Amino acid sequence: MFQHAAKCSNDRDLGSVHSMGKNFLMWYNCHDCEFKSKYKHSLKYHRSSVHLNEDEIMWYYCENCLYRSKDKYSLKRHINVRHLDENVVTWHKCEKCSYKTKLRHTLTKHIQFKHLDENDVKWYQCKKCPYKSKIISNLKMHVSALHLEADDIKWYMCEKCPYKSKLNSYLKSHIKVHHLDEKDVKWYQCEKCSYRARRKNRLSNHVNALHLEDKDVKWYECKECPHKAKTSNSLKQHIQMQHLDKQNIKWFECTQCSYKSRRNRTLNRHVRALHFDKRGS
């Protein structure tokens, strides 16, 4: 189903093992930083993501496309989502609506976002601003994107344009949207019109905005004014543009001129339009 290639390394090279407490909890500690985990595979993923050079990484390759992964689980998940026949997929179905997914944890997230009562939600609160999230990974992305000091940021650079991101997932989305050849794109097709998108969430936003009746739309309502939006992202943009005090705005500043924007994607458009040397593309 899949294959891997690597420069093999001994597990002892990953880090040290430390046990503590009456329950003998085993921690796997990274040699090169303060990272530690209860799980060996998490330490391996951390090492390959943060400390290893490209030629030292053990890559797992998909036999059906160009996808590769640093861990076996991500490759299995990719194959399940992208390449398995619909008839043999094990679907995880929501008991409260028609939603279904190929991934169990995605169903868990769906239930958290759509069906849990506000009083039953465990919120993950940012320590530096009012932001909170139902998903801890979203909080981590928020902190990485907005609150890290410049010296602590690891930038993910696009090899084909000046785009850079603090999050690897954003860089992958950028490459998928802007640089993939048409033949390599998996399109998400609207069932109601000719619209198609390279990303599933964009198709969802399209359907929500254009094809759902108002009674079926989940509205995101502004707490400061009567404005409401059909997507959470649109509401966030409204709040940022209309209600944030200037001293609380996170500005995205151009490194080559005095231009700044409230939106990272607007800054990226500015850079591509005015500063990108097309001769180097």
N, C-alpha and C positions, 0 to 999 in steps of 0.2 A: 504493500500500500504506500509506503514511503521509504525514503532512504536518507542516510545522513553521511556527512563527510567531516572529518575533523583532525586536528592535531590532538591526540589523546593526552589527557593529563590525569594524574592520580588524584583521587578525592581528597587526599591529605593536603593537596595544594590549594584547595578551596578556602580553608580557614580552620579554626580550631573549634573543638567541641567542648562545651562547658556545661556541667550539670550542677543544679543547685536546688535547695528547698527539699522539704520532706517528701514531695511527690516525684523527685528526681526529674524535673523538667530539663530536657536537653536543649541547649541553645547552640546554634551553628553561627560562629562569629567570623566576620570578614577580617582577613589579615591587613587590609589596606585602608579601612575606614571603620566607623563605629557601627555599621550595619550588623544586625544579628537577626536570626529567624529560628523558629521552632522546626522548620522544614528544610531538609537538605536541598530540595529542588528549588526553593525560593532563593537560597544562597547562591546556587549555580546560576540562576537567572540574573540575580543582582550582579554577580561577577562578570558575566558575559555582556551585560548591558552597560556597566559602568567602567570596569577596569581592564577588560581584554581588548587587544587590538583586533582589527578585522580578520587578520589571518590566523588568529588564535582561537576564534570562536568555533564551536561545534554547531554547524548548521544542519537542520533537518529540511530536506527538499521535498516538495510536492511533485509527484510523477505526472500530474495532469496539467500543471501550469507553472508559471515562473515563481510562485510563492515559495518562500523559505522562512524558517522560524528558528529561534534560538532554543526553543524547548519543544519536546515531543507532544505535550498536551495541546499547545497552540496549533500545531500541525494537524493533529487529530480533529480539533474543533473546526479548523479551516476546511478539511476534507468533508466533514459532516455537513457543514453549512453550504459549501460551494459545489461539491461534486457528487454527493450521494443522490441516487434517484429518489424523487419525491415519494414514491410508493414504498420504499424501504426505510424511510426516515422515521424515527420515533419522535412524534410530536408531543410537546408539553403544552397542554391546553389550559387556559384560564377557566375557572368554574363560574365566573361572574360576567363574562362577556365572550365575544367570538375570537378573541386574540389567541394565537398559538405561535409557538417558536420551537426551533430545533435545539435550543440551549436552555437547560434548566435554570441557570442563574439569571438568564434574561427574563424568564417568566417571573422569577422572584422580584426582579427590579420593576417589572410591569405592575405587579400587585402592589408593591410599595408606593409607586407613583400614582396609580389610578384608583385603587380600591381601599387602601387603609384609611381609617378615620384619623384625622389630625391628632387626636389625643393618644392614639396608639403608635404613632410614628416615633422612632428613635432618631432625633436630629443630631447631626454632626456639625458643631458650631465652630466657625472660624474664630481664632483668638485675637485677630487683628482688625476685624470689621464685622458688620452685622450679618454677613453671608452665612447661611446654613444649608445643609443638604441632607437628603435621606440616604444618600450613598456616600460611603467614606472615600471611595476613589474619586468622586467628584470634588470633595473637599480638598483632597491632595492636589488635584489638578488646579483648583482655584488658588491654593497657596503658592504652587509652583509658578502659575501664570502672573499673579499679582503682587505677591509679598516677598519673594526671595530677593536678597541683596544681589547686586550686579555680579559680585565676585563668586557667588554661589550658584549662578545660573549655568546650566549646561545647555548650550544652544544646539538645536538640530537644524543643520543647514541643507537647503536644497542644492543639488549639484547642477541644476539646469537654469536657475534664476536666482535673484537676490533674496528670495524668501527664506526666512528662518523662524523657528518656533521654539518655545520653551518645552513643548510637549511633542514627543515622538508621534503620538497618534494624530496630532494636527498636521505634522509634516507628511505622514502617510496619506491623509485626506487631501492635502494640497496636491501631492503628486498624482493621486488618483483622478482629481478633477481637472488639473491643468496640463499634465505631461504624459499620461498614458495614451498609447496609440488606440485609435477607435476599435481595432480588432481585438485588443486585450481588455476592453472595458466590459464589465457585466452591467447591463442597463436594467434599471428598474422602471417598468412600463406602467403608465396609468391605464386602468381598465375603462376609464370613461372618456378619454380623449387621446390625442397623439403625443402628449407630453411624456418625456422619459427623463430619468435622472441617473447620475452616476452614484449617488448616495441614497440609501433607503430613507433617511430622515427627510431629505429634500422632497422625495415623492410623497411622504406622509404629510409634510407641510403643504404641498400643492393640493392634495386631496382635501385636507382640512379647510384650506382657504377657498377653494373653488367649487367643490363638488358636494360637500356636506350641507344639509339643511341646517338652519340656525338652531333648531331644537336638538340636533344631534352633536353640535359643536361643544367641546369643553372649552369654555371661555376663561382666559387668564385676565383677571380684573386688577386694575391699578388701585392701590389703597389711598392714593393722594388725590385722585380725580376720577370722573366717570369713565375714563378711557378703559376699553377692554380689547384684548387681542386674541387671535386664534392660535398663536404659538407662544411658548414661554420666552423664546428668544426675541420675538417682536415686543413683548412686554418689557423685557430687560432693556432693550434699545430705547423704548419710550421713556422709561424711568431715567436712564442715563442722559438722554437729550433734554428732558423737560424738568426733572425734579432734583437732580443732584446739585449741591453747591459746588462752585468751581474749585474750591480747595479740596473737595472730596473726589474729584474726577481723576481717574487714572488715564493720563495722556500717553498716547503712543507717538513718540517723537522721531522724526527723521534724523539720521546720523549725518546727512550730507547737506542739509539746509535747515531753515527755521520752521519748516512745516510740522504741525502736530495735528493729531486727530483723536477723537474719542473711540474710534474703531480701528482695530489692528488691520482688518482687511482693507479699509480705506487708505491706511498708510501704505500697505503693500501695493495697492493700485497706483498711488502717487509715485512710489519708488520705481515701479515698472514703467510708468509713463515718462518720468523725467530723468531718472538716474541710471537706468539699466542700459549698459553698453551692448546693444544688440549684436555688435561684431564679435562679442565673446560668447554668444549663445550657440 
